[in-house]
Amino acid sequence: MMRISVLDAATLGEDLSLALFEQYGEVTVWGMTATDEVEAHLADAEVVILNKIKLNATNLANAKSLKLICITATGFDNVDVAYCRDHGIAVCNVVGYSTQCVAQLTVSMVLSLITNLPEYNRFVCSGEYTASGCFNRLTPVFHELYGKTWGIVGYGNIGKQVARVADAFGCRVLVHKRTPVTERECVDFDTICKEADILSLHTPLNEGTYHLLDEKHIAMLKKNAIVINVARGAVADEAALAKALFEDRIGGLGVDVYSAEPMATDHPFQAILDRPNVCFTPHMAWGGYETRVRLMEEIAQNIESFLQGGRRCRVD
């Protein structure tokens, strides 16, 4: 039986059971692990399960028993994979578990912003509708998705699911991806920025996508364009986005991810939190209950595969 440590269980939700890992050994669960506690929490572990904790040469050096790192996410930039490879530590991520949930939040943000839903809800719940004496209200003006151009940046599992939903609403779908596909209308990044009524970001963060949506490309957007970032915060220039929204140069902004999380008190978005055409969420797009249950089942399968000598979801 193996010694298993869960380093930041609090980020996985208090409603989630971790009991399925007990079949593989003794499980120690830490709600959170501070930076100066990582080394101690790794000390005797053979398997580590983590979400956002950063593991590198410094805190892994004394983890002499460690055999497997299981990341409860698709991205693995928080783990020094090269160090692990050199020191015989297997690293697994989970792919595709959150496709439906992230696509759902993407579409929810778009619908909320294009329909001005919070304001209409506020109008009724405040009592203003009852007091108005009028059977309806049509301001602020809202729009149909039908016939709009939905630009999708990154065409992996999530991008494909968003595209299917956009199709269902009658949108024209444009795709920007590194390797074009024949089944979609693929365009360069300049074109997608110029033509999109909705621009949603679903691309990984790497050297090629850092600040992909920069000040130059934000200036290309339509004045009423809605921008959604559910990828990584730094895929967009957050300061430039905030400035464009503040100056009414874009129509709306929905964001679930930030370059530093949680959002800092000096983050550029702090200046636009009170704007009616923004929708900010706390990196929760991946976290529907069913999604997290699926995630834990995938982690268990990764552990099982490792014990059987397999390489399921290995990234090292």
LOMARFI-242897 format. One line per 5 residues: their letters; for each residue x, y, z of C-alpha. Coordinates in nm, 4 decimals, m for minus. Example, Ala and Ser with C-alpha at 12.3 -4.5 7.8 and 13.67 -1.06 7.14 Angstrom:
<pts>
as> 1.2300,m0.4500,0.7800  1.3670,m0.1060,0.7140 $
</pts>
This chain:
<pts>
mmris> 0.0000,0.0000,0.0000  0.1267,0.3442,m0.0918  0.1461,0.6686,0.1023  m0.0685,0.9277,m0.0756  m0.0780,1.2992,0.0053 $
vldaa> m0.3443,1.5391,m0.1220  m0.1855,1.8835,m0.0949  m0.4710,2.1290,m0.1580  m0.8010,1.9468,m0.1177  m0.9833,2.2728,m0.0366 $
tlged> m0.9507,2.3785,m0.4024  m1.1438,2.0675,m0.5077  m1.4556,2.1489,m0.3052  m1.5742,2.0370,0.0370  m1.8573,1.8323,m0.1151 $
lslal> m1.6188,1.5925,m0.2886  m1.5231,1.2532,m0.1478  m1.1606,1.1420,m0.1741  m1.2371,0.7957,m0.0391  m1.1736,0.6244,m0.3725 $
feqyg> m0.7995,0.6809,m0.3250  m0.7953,0.4715,m0.0077  m0.7915,0.1536,m0.2180  m0.4340,0.2415,m0.3146  m0.2946,0.3181,0.0284 $
evtvw> m0.2892,0.5516,0.3270  m0.4269,0.8907,0.2302  m0.3274,1.2128,0.4065  m0.5413,1.5098,0.3120  m0.4258,1.8700,0.3538 $
gmtat> m0.6834,2.1423,0.3002  m0.4134,2.3785,0.1784  m0.0366,2.3669,0.1738  0.1538,2.6911,0.2186  0.4746,2.7422,0.0232 $
devea> 0.6882,2.6811,0.3297  0.4952,2.3605,0.4096  0.5318,2.1871,0.0739  0.8584,2.0118,0.1502  0.7260,1.8711,0.4780 $
hlada> 0.4016,1.7515,0.3181  0.6023,1.5734,0.0501  0.8481,1.4131,0.2916  0.7162,1.0546,0.3021  0.4697,1.0600,0.0152 $
evvil> 0.4929,0.8128,m0.2704  0.1982,0.9638,m0.4579  0.1033,1.3305,m0.4494  m0.2310,1.4676,m0.5686  m0.2416,1.8435,m0.6212 $
nkikl> m0.4238,2.1177,m0.8010  m0.2370,2.4498,m0.7959  0.0616,2.3880,m0.5660  0.3918,2.4589,m0.7403  0.6481,2.1782,m0.7349 $
natnl> 1.0053,2.2417,m0.8444  1.3663,2.1426,m0.7841  1.3728,2.3266,m0.4524  1.0817,2.1544,m0.2801  1.1185,1.8204,m0.4595 $
anaks> 1.4836,1.7684,m0.3710  1.4115,1.5862,m0.0450  1.1039,1.3966,m0.1640  1.3036,1.0757,m0.1837  1.0017,0.8426,m0.1782 $
lklic> 0.7988,1.0255,m0.4409  0.7065,0.8155,m0.7429  0.3994,0.9812,m0.8929  0.2523,1.3317,m0.9123  m0.1144,1.3512,m1.0104 $
itatg> m0.2295,1.6958,m1.1224  m0.6031,1.7529,m1.0928  m0.6074,1.9684,m1.4056  m0.5133,1.9660,m1.7719  m0.2432,2.2325,m1.7449 $
fdnvd> 0.0795,2.1226,m1.5786  0.2885,2.4412,m1.5815  0.2912,2.4386,m1.1989  0.5152,2.1289,m1.1946  0.8782,2.1202,m1.3103 $
vaycr> 0.8276,1.8292,m1.5468  1.1889,1.8319,m1.6670  1.3149,1.7882,m1.3099  1.0681,1.5049,m1.2522  1.1734,1.3330,m1.5729 $
dhgia> 1.5392,1.3536,m1.4738  1.4666,1.2132,m1.1274  1.2321,0.9319,m1.2220  0.9110,1.0914,m1.0928  0.6066,1.0226,m1.3080 $
vcnvv> 0.3688,1.3146,m1.3738  0.0075,1.2774,m1.4899  m0.2527,1.5338,m1.5815  m0.6195,1.4878,m1.6766  m0.7436,1.5725,m2.0245 $
gystq> m1.0996,1.6401,m2.1347  m1.2714,1.6099,m1.7975  m1.4014,1.9701,m1.7936  m1.5018,2.0168,m2.1570  m1.8760,2.0397,m2.0955 $
cvaql> m1.8471,2.2556,m1.7864  m1.6061,2.5159,m1.9285  m1.8079,2.5372,m2.2483  m2.1219,2.5829,m2.0363  m1.9728,2.8778,m1.8473 $
tvsmv> m1.8435,3.0298,m2.1717  m2.1915,3.0251,m2.3194  m2.3474,3.1419,m1.9910  m2.1235,3.4480,m1.9907  m2.2028,3.5277,m2.3523 $
lslit> m2.5769,3.4933,m2.2954  m2.5668,3.7047,m1.9803  m2.3692,3.9813,m2.1488  m2.5545,3.9897,m2.4807  m2.8941,3.9801,m2.3049 $
nlpey> m2.8060,4.2188,m2.0174  m2.9640,3.9557,m1.7957  m2.8347,4.0845,m1.4568  m2.9924,4.4250,m1.5148  m3.3315,4.2820,m1.6119 $
nrfvc> m3.3231,4.0545,m1.3085  m3.2304,4.3491,m1.0858  m3.5153,4.5569,m1.2311  m3.7741,4.2968,m1.1335  m3.6254,4.1958,m0.7967 $
sgeyt> m3.5842,4.5587,m0.6845  m3.9572,4.6200,m0.7167  m3.9124,4.8711,m0.9998  m4.1002,4.6496,m1.2463  m4.4017,4.6227,m1.0150 $
asgcf> m4.3989,4.9960,m0.9563  m4.3523,5.0883,m1.3228  m4.7102,5.0251,m1.4312  m4.5797,4.9005,m1.7675  m4.6063,4.5375,m1.8754 $
nrltp> m4.2514,4.5275,m2.0124  m3.9130,4.6955,m2.0369  m3.6706,4.6807,m2.3304  m3.3743,4.8811,m2.2067  m3.0867,4.8297,m2.1927 $
vfhel> m3.1011,4.7110,m2.5513  m3.0108,4.3463,m2.5975  m2.9300,4.1396,m2.9048  m2.9798,3.8006,m3.0652  m2.6926,3.5566,m3.1067 $
ygktw> m2.8464,3.4387,m3.4319  m2.6408,3.5605,m3.7260  m2.3521,3.6853,m3.5116  m1.9926,3.5821,m3.5789  m1.8427,3.3802,m3.2944 $
givgy> m1.4635,3.3662,m3.3039  m1.3031,3.0745,m3.1214  m0.9328,3.0919,m3.0392  m0.8013,2.7443,m2.9700  m0.9876,2.4458,m3.1100 $
gnigk> m0.9304,2.1667,m2.8622  m1.2071,1.9800,m2.6815  m1.3522,2.2939,m2.5223  m1.3287,2.5062,m2.8345  m1.5047,2.2350,m3.0346 $
qvarv> m1.7877,2.2101,m2.7824  m1.8345,2.5893,m2.7808  m1.8434,2.5799,m3.1604  m2.1211,2.3198,m3.1531  m2.3276,2.5397,m2.9207 $
adafg> m2.2596,2.8452,m3.1374  m2.3822,2.6450,m3.4378  m2.7038,2.5676,m3.2510  m2.7650,2.9395,m3.1950  m2.7202,3.0096,m3.5666 $
crvlv> m2.3846,3.1824,m3.5401  m2.1163,3.1939,m3.8033  m1.8173,3.0259,m3.6399  m1.4611,3.1372,m3.7103  m1.1671,2.9419,m3.5689 $
hkrtp> m0.8082,3.0426,m3.5083  m0.5715,2.7570,m3.4372  m0.2091,2.6727,m3.5032  m0.2960,2.3946,m3.7492  m0.6093,2.4764,m3.9523 $
vtere> m0.8847,2.2165,m3.9881  m1.1005,2.1550,m4.2933  m1.4324,2.1248,m4.1106  m1.4267,2.4845,m3.9870  m1.3664,2.8293,m4.1312 $
cvdfd> m1.0139,2.8916,m4.0044  m0.8618,3.2388,m4.0193  m0.5557,3.4237,m3.8932  m0.5644,3.6081,m3.5634  m0.5992,3.9547,m3.7185 $
ticke> m0.9058,3.8428,m3.9132  m1.0787,3.6767,m3.6195  m1.0297,3.9887,m3.4073  m1.1690,4.2145,m3.6802  m1.4736,4.0018,m3.7653 $
adils> m1.5860,3.8449,m3.4359  m1.8926,3.9707,m3.2506  m1.8027,3.7234,m2.9756  m1.4380,3.6267,m2.9215  m1.3767,3.3407,m2.6788 $
lhtpl> m1.0295,3.2254,m2.5755  m0.9662,2.8526,m2.5207  m0.5960,2.8190,m2.5911  m0.3202,2.6953,m2.3566  m0.0736,2.9460,m2.2163 $
negty> 0.2750,2.9155,m2.3609  0.5426,3.1369,m2.5133  0.3400,3.1667,m2.8307  0.0111,3.2617,m2.6642  0.1329,3.4946,m2.3856 $
hllde> m0.0572,3.8235,m2.4393  m0.1877,3.6864,m2.7685  m0.4805,3.9245,m2.7318  m0.2640,4.2339,m2.6906  m0.3322,4.6056,m2.7194 $
khiam> m0.2842,4.5968,m3.0971  m0.5414,4.3209,m3.1465  m0.7845,4.4624,m2.8908  m0.7851,4.7793,m3.1028  m0.9021,4.5666,m3.3972 $
lkkna> m1.2139,4.4434,m3.2156  m1.5592,4.5705,m3.3008  m1.6956,4.8346,m3.0650  m1.9723,4.5972,m2.9497  m1.7578,4.2812,m2.9384 $
ivinv> m1.7880,4.0535,m2.6365  m1.4594,3.9005,m2.5172  m1.4534,3.5833,m2.3053  m1.1383,3.4439,m2.1450  m1.1715,3.1008,m1.9855 $
argav> m0.8212,2.9894,m2.0909  m0.5445,3.1478,m1.8846  m0.5290,3.5065,m1.7625  m0.2050,3.5927,m1.9370  m0.3347,3.4853,m2.2793 $
adeaa> m0.4752,3.8396,m2.2851  m0.3198,4.1704,m2.1880  m0.5468,4.2311,m1.8900  m0.4566,4.5991,m1.8511  m0.5320,4.6655,m2.2176 $
lakal> m0.8633,4.4794,m2.1910  m0.9646,4.6766,m1.8832  m0.8769,5.0036,m2.0577  m1.0752,4.9097,m2.3685  m1.3812,4.8196,m2.1591 $
fedri> m1.3489,5.1359,m1.9495  m1.3304,5.3473,m2.2659  m1.6297,5.1676,m2.4235  m1.4170,5.0307,m2.7074  m1.5548,4.6783,m2.6583 $
gglgv> m1.9075,4.5716,m2.5752  m1.8531,4.3281,m2.2901  m1.5987,4.1206,m2.1019  m1.6326,3.7829,m1.9327  m1.3337,3.6392,m1.7448 $
dvysa> m1.2857,3.3321,m1.5262  m0.9030,3.3263,m1.5174  m0.6421,3.5783,m1.4083  m0.2661,3.6159,m1.4471  m0.2376,3.5978,m1.0664 $
epmat> m0.5046,3.4198,m0.8657  m0.6947,3.5247,m0.6691  m0.7317,3.8631,m0.8373  m0.5009,4.1081,m0.6597  m0.6206,4.4373,m0.5149 $
dhpfq> m0.4177,4.6251,m0.7769  m0.5355,4.4129,m1.0710  m0.6488,4.6224,m1.3709  m0.9937,4.4642,m1.3587  m1.0573,4.6148,m1.0154 $
aildr> m1.1285,4.9452,m1.1906  m1.4175,4.7998,m1.3929  m1.5860,4.5669,m1.1422  m1.8914,4.7924,m1.1202  m1.9489,4.8063,m1.4949 $
pnvcf> m2.2754,4.6433,m1.6095  m2.1095,4.4821,m1.9128  m1.8618,4.2637,m1.7251  m1.8930,3.9130,m1.5854  m1.6093,3.7986,m1.3601 $
tphma> m1.5998,3.4565,m1.1940  m1.3412,3.3023,m0.9558  m1.1770,3.0362,m1.1779  m1.4769,2.8085,m1.1360  m1.5534,2.7078,m1.4960 $
wggye> m1.3928,2.3672,m1.4485  m1.5672,2.2896,m1.1206  m1.9216,2.1636,m1.1661  m1.9994,1.8803,m0.9250  m2.0222,1.6159,m1.1959 $
trvrl> m1.7019,1.7528,m1.3478  m1.5104,1.7160,m1.0225  m1.6413,1.3634,m0.9635  m1.5220,1.2748,m1.3141  m1.1868,1.4362,m1.2346 $
meeia> m1.1333,1.2209,m0.9245  m1.2244,0.9084,m1.1205  m0.9678,1.0038,m1.3846  m0.6998,1.0533,m1.1180  m0.7794,0.7081,m0.9771 $
qnies> m0.7408,0.5586,m1.3237  m0.4053,0.7347,m1.3607  m0.2849,0.5833,m1.0329  m0.4124,0.2403,m1.1354  m0.2349,0.2666,m1.4693 $
flqgg> 0.0903,0.3701,m1.3023  0.0751,0.0752,m1.0636  0.0232,m0.1569,m1.3609  0.3215,m0.0106,m1.5444  0.1132,0.2002,m1.7832 $
rrcrv> 0.1596,0.5583,m1.8987  m0.1972,0.6881,m1.8903  m0.2040,1.0729,m1.9122  0.1711,1.0920,m1.8534  0.3295,1.4279,m1.9370 $
d> 0.6845,1.3562,m1.8171 $
</pts>
